[in-house]
Amino acid sequence: MESNLIPKRRKKSNTKSEPLDNILQEYCLKRGQFNPRKTSPNMFSKKLQHRMKTYYNTLYTLSSSPNK
């Protein structure tokens, strides 16, 4: 039975694992902050609405102004 056991290999100290560990730690910290029920801010849509509102207000004021 003992001959079927796989010997454990030693882990090499690798400098590549340090950045990975840092990323995983940061991910674990932020993982609990996600709330799927909270709506995300749609900045593109808000900015587009603002631009369109400004555009149409300008068009309206130009068309309403008396001709020179």
DSSP file (Angstrom, degrees, kcal/mol; ACC not computed):
  #  RESIDUE AA STRUCTURE BP1 BP2  ACC     N-H-->O    O-->H-N    N-H-->O    O-->H-N    TCO  KAPPA ALPHA  PHI   PSI    X-CA   Y-CA   Z-CA
    1    1 A M    >         0   0    0      0, 0.0     3,-1.1     0, 0.0     4,-0.3   0.000 360.0 360.0 360.0 -37.1    0.0    0.0    0.0
    2    2 A E  G >   +     0   0    0      1,-0.3     3,-1.0     2,-0.2     0, 0.0   0.752 360.0  66.3 -71.0 -22.3    2.8    2.4    0.8
    3    3 A S  G 3  S+     0   0    0      1,-0.2    -1,-0.3     3,-0.0     0, 0.0   0.711  93.8  61.1 -72.0 -18.5    4.3    1.9   -2.6
    4    4 A N  G <  S+     0   0    0     -3,-1.1    -1,-0.2     2,-0.1    -2,-0.2   0.575  80.4 107.3 -83.0 -10.8    1.3    3.6   -4.2
    5    5 A L    <   -     0   0    0     -3,-1.0    -3,-0.0    -4,-0.3     0, 0.0  -0.443  69.5-131.4 -72.3 141.4    1.8    6.9   -2.4
    6    6 A I        -     0   0    0     -2,-0.1    -2,-0.1     1,-0.0    -1,-0.1  -0.807  24.6-120.4 -92.6 126.8    3.1    9.8   -4.4
    7    7 A P        -     0   0    0      0, 0.0     2,-0.2     0, 0.0    -1,-0.0  -0.387  29.2-112.0 -67.2 143.6    6.1   11.5   -2.8
    8    8 A K        -     0   0    0     -2,-0.1     2,-0.3     1,-0.0     0, 0.0  -0.542  28.7-136.8 -76.6 138.6    5.5   15.2   -2.0
    9    9 A R        -     0   0    0     -2,-0.2     2,-0.3    -3,-0.1    -1,-0.0  -0.710  18.0-114.1 -95.5 146.9    7.6   17.6   -4.0
   10   10 A R        -     0   0    0     -2,-0.3     2,-0.4     1,-0.1    -1,-0.0  -0.572  29.0-122.4 -77.0 139.7    9.3   20.6   -2.5
   11   11 A K        -     0   0    0     -2,-0.3     2,-0.3     1,-0.0    -1,-0.1  -0.683  22.0-133.3 -82.9 134.1    8.0   23.9   -3.6
   12   12 A K        -     0   0    0     -2,-0.4     2,-0.7     1,-0.1    -1,-0.0  -0.656  23.6-112.3 -83.5 140.5   10.6   26.1   -5.2
   13   13 A S        -     0   0    0     -2,-0.3     2,-0.5     2,-0.0    -1,-0.1  -0.643  43.7-173.7 -74.0 119.4   10.6   29.7   -4.0
   14   14 A N    >   -     0   0    0     -2,-0.7     3,-0.8     1,-0.1     4,-0.5  -0.954  29.7-150.7-122.1 131.4    9.5   31.6   -7.0
   15   15 A T  T >  S+     0   0    0     -2,-0.5     3,-0.5     1,-0.2    -1,-0.1   0.711  95.9  67.8 -73.3 -18.6    9.4   35.4   -7.3
   16   16 A K  T 3> S+     0   0    0      1,-0.2     4,-1.1     2,-0.2    -1,-0.2   0.772  91.6  60.9 -70.6 -24.9    6.5   35.1   -9.7
   17   17 A S  H <> S+     0   0    0     -3,-0.8     4,-2.6     1,-0.2    -1,-0.2   0.755  91.6  68.0 -75.3 -22.6    4.3   33.8   -6.9
   18   18 A E  H <> S+     0   0    0     -3,-0.5     4,-2.2    -4,-0.5    -1,-0.2   0.947 102.1  43.0 -64.6 -49.0    4.7   37.0   -4.9
   19   19 A P  H  > S+     0   0    0      0, 0.0     4,-2.4     0, 0.0    -1,-0.2   0.898 114.5  52.5 -62.7 -36.6    2.8   39.3   -7.3
   20   20 A L  H  X S+     0   0    0     -4,-1.1     4,-2.5     1,-0.2    -2,-0.2   0.913 108.5  49.8 -63.7 -41.8    0.2   36.6   -7.7
   21   21 A D  H  X S+     0   0    0     -4,-2.6     4,-2.4     2,-0.2    -1,-0.2   0.897 110.0  51.3 -62.7 -40.2   -0.3   36.4   -3.9
   22   22 A N  H  X S+     0   0    0     -4,-2.2     4,-2.2     2,-0.2    -2,-0.2   0.911 110.5  48.4 -63.5 -42.1   -0.6   40.2   -3.8
   23   23 A I  H  X S+     0   0    0     -4,-2.4     4,-2.5     1,-0.2    -2,-0.2   0.917 111.7  49.7 -63.8 -43.8   -3.3   40.1   -6.5
   24   24 A L  H  X S+     0   0    0     -4,-2.5     4,-2.4     2,-0.2    -2,-0.2   0.888 109.7  51.1 -64.1 -39.0   -5.2   37.3   -4.7
   25   25 A Q  H  X S+     0   0    0     -4,-2.4     4,-1.8     2,-0.2    -1,-0.2   0.921 111.8  46.9 -63.6 -43.4   -5.1   39.1   -1.4
   26   26 A E  H  X S+     0   0    0     -4,-2.2     4,-2.0     1,-0.2    -2,-0.2   0.905 111.8  51.2 -65.4 -40.6   -6.5   42.3   -3.0
   27   27 A Y  H  X S+     0   0    0     -4,-2.5     4,-1.8     1,-0.2    -2,-0.2   0.915 108.3  51.7 -61.4 -43.5   -9.2   40.2   -4.7
   28   28 A C  H  X S+     0   0    0     -4,-2.4     4,-0.6     1,-0.2    -1,-0.2   0.865 109.4  50.7 -63.0 -36.2  -10.2   38.6   -1.4
   29   29 A L  H  < S+     0   0    0     -4,-1.8     3,-0.3     1,-0.2    -1,-0.2   0.897 117.5  38.0 -67.1 -39.9  -10.5   42.0    0.2
   30   30 A K  H >< S+     0   0    0     -4,-2.0     3,-1.4     1,-0.2     4,-0.4   0.624  96.5  82.0 -87.9 -13.7  -12.7   43.4   -2.6
   31   31 A R  H >< S+     0   0    0     -4,-1.8     3,-0.9     1,-0.3    -1,-0.2   0.861  89.9  52.1 -61.6 -37.0  -14.7   40.2   -3.2
   32   32 A G  T 3< S+     0   0    0     -4,-0.6    -1,-0.3    -3,-0.3    -2,-0.1   0.557  98.1  67.8 -77.1  -7.1  -17.0   40.9   -0.3
   33   33 A Q  T <  S+     0   0    0     -3,-1.4     2,-0.3    -4,-0.1    -1,-0.2   0.578  73.1 105.8 -89.6 -10.3  -17.8   44.4   -1.5
   34   34 A F    <   -     0   0    0     -3,-0.9    -3,-0.0    -4,-0.4     0, 0.0  -0.554  45.0-176.1 -76.4 128.7  -19.8   43.4   -4.6
   35   35 A N    >   -     0   0    0     -2,-0.3     3,-1.2     1,-0.1    -3,-0.0  -0.942  11.3-165.2-124.6 107.3  -23.5   43.8   -4.4
   36   36 A P  T 3  S+     0   0    0      0, 0.0    -1,-0.1     0, 0.0    -2,-0.0   0.708  87.1  59.6 -68.2 -18.7  -25.4   42.5   -7.5
   37   37 A R  T 3  S+     0   0    0      2,-0.1     2,-0.3     0, 0.0    -2,-0.0   0.693  85.3  92.3 -81.8 -17.6  -28.6   44.3   -6.6
   38   38 A K  S <  S-     0   0    0     -3,-1.2     2,-0.2     1,-0.1    -3,-0.1  -0.607  80.7-124.3 -78.5 132.0  -26.9   47.7   -6.6
   39   39 A T        -     0   0    0     -2,-0.3    -2,-0.1     1,-0.1    -1,-0.1  -0.515  22.4-124.6 -76.6 143.6  -27.2   49.4  -10.0
   40   40 A S        -     0   0    0     -2,-0.2     2,-0.4     1,-0.1    -1,-0.1  -0.621  28.8-103.7 -86.3 146.2  -24.0   50.5  -11.6
   41   41 A P        -     0   0    0      0, 0.0     2,-1.2     0, 0.0     3,-0.2  -0.551  25.8-149.8 -71.9 126.1  -23.5   54.1  -12.6
   42   42 A N     >  +     0   0    0     -2,-0.4     4,-2.0     1,-0.2     5,-0.2  -0.705  23.2 172.0 -97.9  84.5  -23.9   54.5  -16.3
   43   43 A M  H  > S+     0   0    0     -2,-1.2     4,-2.5     1,-0.2     5,-0.2   0.854  73.7  55.9 -64.5 -36.9  -21.6   57.4  -16.9
   44   44 A F  H  > S+     0   0    0      1,-0.2     4,-2.4     2,-0.2    -1,-0.2   0.941 109.1  46.4 -61.5 -46.9  -21.8   57.2  -20.6
   45   45 A S  H  > S+     0   0    0      1,-0.2     4,-2.6     2,-0.2    -2,-0.2   0.903 112.2  50.3 -63.6 -42.5  -25.5   57.4  -20.7
   46   46 A K  H  X S+     0   0    0     -4,-2.0     4,-2.1     2,-0.2    -1,-0.2   0.922 112.7  46.1 -62.8 -44.1  -25.6   60.3  -18.2
   47   47 A K  H  X S+     0   0    0     -4,-2.5     4,-2.4     2,-0.2    -1,-0.2   0.886 112.2  51.4 -66.4 -38.3  -23.0   62.3  -20.3
   48   48 A L  H  X S+     0   0    0     -4,-2.4     4,-2.7    -5,-0.2     5,-0.2   0.919 109.1  50.3 -64.6 -43.8  -24.9   61.5  -23.5
   49   49 A Q  H  X S+     0   0    0     -4,-2.6     4,-2.5     1,-0.2    -2,-0.2   0.911 110.9  49.8 -60.2 -41.9  -28.2   62.8  -22.0
   50   50 A H  H  X S+     0   0    0     -4,-2.1     4,-2.3     2,-0.2    -2,-0.2   0.922 112.0  47.3 -63.3 -44.3  -26.5   66.0  -20.9
   51   51 A R  H  X S+     0   0    0     -4,-2.4     4,-2.5     2,-0.2    -2,-0.2   0.913 113.2  48.2 -63.6 -42.6  -24.9   66.6  -24.3
   52   52 A M  H  X S+     0   0    0     -4,-2.7     4,-2.8     2,-0.2     5,-0.2   0.901 111.1  50.6 -65.7 -40.7  -28.2   65.9  -26.1
   53   53 A K  H  X S+     0   0    0     -4,-2.5     4,-2.2    -5,-0.2    -1,-0.2   0.927 112.7  46.3 -62.2 -45.1  -30.1   68.2  -23.8
   54   54 A T  H  X S+     0   0    0     -4,-2.3     4,-2.2     2,-0.2    -2,-0.2   0.910 112.9  50.8 -63.3 -42.4  -27.6   71.0  -24.3
   55   55 A Y  H  X S+     0   0    0     -4,-2.5     4,-2.4     1,-0.2    -2,-0.2   0.937 113.0  43.7 -61.6 -49.2  -27.7   70.4  -28.1
   56   56 A Y  H  X S+     0   0    0     -4,-2.8     4,-2.4     1,-0.2    -1,-0.2   0.845 111.8  53.6 -70.6 -32.4  -31.5   70.5  -28.3
   57   57 A N  H  X S+     0   0    0     -4,-2.2     4,-2.4    -5,-0.2    -1,-0.2   0.909 110.6  47.7 -64.8 -40.3  -31.7   73.5  -26.0
   58   58 A T  H  X S+     0   0    0     -4,-2.2     4,-2.3     2,-0.2    -2,-0.2   0.913 111.9  49.7 -65.2 -43.2  -29.2   75.3  -28.3
   59   59 A L  H  X S+     0   0    0     -4,-2.4     4,-2.4     1,-0.2    -2,-0.2   0.917 111.5  49.1 -60.7 -43.6  -31.2   74.4  -31.4
   60   60 A Y  H  X S+     0   0    0     -4,-2.4     4,-1.9     1,-0.2    -2,-0.2   0.918 111.6  47.6 -64.3 -44.3  -34.4   75.6  -29.8
   61   61 A T  H  X S+     0   0    0     -4,-2.4     4,-1.2     1,-0.2    -1,-0.2   0.872 113.1  49.3 -67.6 -35.3  -33.0   78.9  -28.8
   62   62 A L  H  < S+     0   0    0     -4,-2.3    -1,-0.2     1,-0.2    -2,-0.2   0.888 113.8  45.0 -69.7 -38.4  -31.4   79.4  -32.3
   63   63 A S  H  < S+     0   0    0     -4,-2.4    -2,-0.2     1,-0.2    -1,-0.2   0.787 114.6  49.1 -75.8 -26.5  -34.7   78.6  -34.0
   64   64 A S  H  < S+     0   0    0     -4,-1.9    -1,-0.2    -5,-0.2    -2,-0.2   0.703  90.7  96.2 -83.8 -21.1  -36.7   80.8  -31.7
   65   65 A S  S  < S-     0   0    0     -4,-1.2     2,-0.1    -5,-0.2    -3,-0.0  -0.400  85.9-104.0 -71.5 146.2  -34.4   83.8  -32.0
   66   66 A P        -     0   0    0      0, 0.0     2,-0.1     0, 0.0    -1,-0.1  -0.386  37.7-107.4 -69.6 147.2  -35.5   86.5  -34.5
   67   67 A N              0   0    0      1,-0.1    -4,-0.0    -4,-0.1    -3,-0.0  -0.444 360.0 360.0 -73.3 147.5  -33.6   86.6  -37.7
   68   68 A K              0   0    0     -2,-0.1    -1,-0.1     0, 0.0     0, 0.0   0.436 360.0 360.0 -92.6 360.0  -31.2   89.5  -38.2
